[in-house]
Amino acid sequence: MNDDEKIELPEWTRLAAFGVGLVAASAPWTQGWSETGAKVWFSITVFFLVVTMWSMLWVLVGWANDREKLRRYNLDGDDE
């Protein structure tokens, strides 16, 4: 991969990262919440963190597979 090429993240990845930031920013407001409210906030935060980590892993695995395909293509010299 050239240095000029960029890996484009899917739109839902950006939305998940935004959600993590939004939920994390609201954390101080949970100080006066009930135990149920704190559990809901924690569940939402964990959900967004899992979605974000999964999407990053998905992008990295896809990038690694593309690199392997390019490497094989360059070594074999196939036109397919």
C-alpha positions as CSV (number, residue, x, y, z in Angstrom):
1,M,0.0,0.0,0.0
2,N,1.3,3.4,-0.9
3,D,1.6,6.1,1.7
4,D,-0.9,8.2,-0.3
5,E,-3.6,5.5,-0.1
6,K,-6.1,5.9,2.8
7,I,-8.2,3.2,4.4
8,E,-11.8,4.3,4.3
9,L,-13.9,3.3,7.3
10,P,-17.5,2.4,6.8
11,E,-20.0,5.1,7.8
12,W,-21.4,2.9,10.7
13,T,-17.9,2.8,12.1
14,R,-17.7,6.5,12.4
15,L,-21.2,6.6,13.9
16,A,-20.1,4.0,16.5
17,A,-17.0,6.0,17.4
18,F,-19.2,9.1,17.7
19,G,-21.6,7.2,20.0
20,V,-18.8,6.1,22.2
21,G,-17.6,9.7,22.6
22,L,-21.2,10.9,23.2
23,V,-21.9,8.3,25.9
24,A,-18.5,8.8,27.5
25,A,-19.0,12.5,27.6
26,S,-22.3,12.0,29.5
27,A,-20.7,9.9,32.2
28,P,-20.4,12.8,34.7
29,W,-24.1,13.3,34.5
30,T,-24.8,9.8,35.8
31,Q,-23.6,10.7,39.3
32,G,-27.1,11.4,40.6
33,W,-28.7,8.6,38.7
34,S,-30.3,5.6,40.2
35,E,-28.5,2.2,40.0
36,T,-30.7,1.2,37.1
37,G,-29.7,4.4,35.2
38,A,-26.1,3.7,35.8
39,K,-26.5,0.1,34.5
40,V,-28.2,1.4,31.4
41,W,-25.4,3.9,30.8
42,F,-22.8,1.2,31.3
43,S,-24.6,-1.2,28.9
44,I,-24.8,1.4,26.2
45,T,-21.1,2.3,26.6
46,V,-20.1,-1.4,26.4
47,F,-22.3,-1.9,23.3
48,F,-20.7,1.1,21.5
49,L,-17.2,0.0,22.5
50,V,-17.8,-3.6,21.3
51,V,-19.2,-2.3,18.0
52,T,-16.2,0.1,17.5
53,M,-13.6,-2.6,18.3
54,W,-15.3,-5.2,16.1
55,S,-15.5,-2.7,13.2
56,M,-11.8,-1.8,13.6
57,L,-10.9,-5.5,13.6
58,W,-13.1,-6.0,10.5
59,V,-11.2,-3.2,8.7
60,L,-7.8,-4.5,9.7
61,V,-8.6,-8.1,8.6
62,G,-10.0,-6.8,5.3
63,W,-6.8,-4.7,4.8
64,A,-4.6,-7.7,5.6
65,N,-6.5,-9.9,3.1
66,D,-6.2,-7.2,0.5
67,R,-2.4,-7.0,1.1
68,E,-2.2,-10.8,0.8
69,K,-4.1,-10.8,-2.5
70,L,-1.9,-8.0,-3.8
71,R,1.2,-9.9,-2.8
72,R,0.1,-13.1,-4.5
73,Y,-0.9,-11.2,-7.6
74,N,2.4,-9.5,-7.9
75,L,4.4,-12.8,-7.3
76,D,2.3,-14.9,-9.7
77,G,2.0,-12.4,-12.4
78,D,-1.6,-13.5,-13.2
79,D,-3.9,-11.2,-15.0
80,E,-7.0,-12.5,-13.4
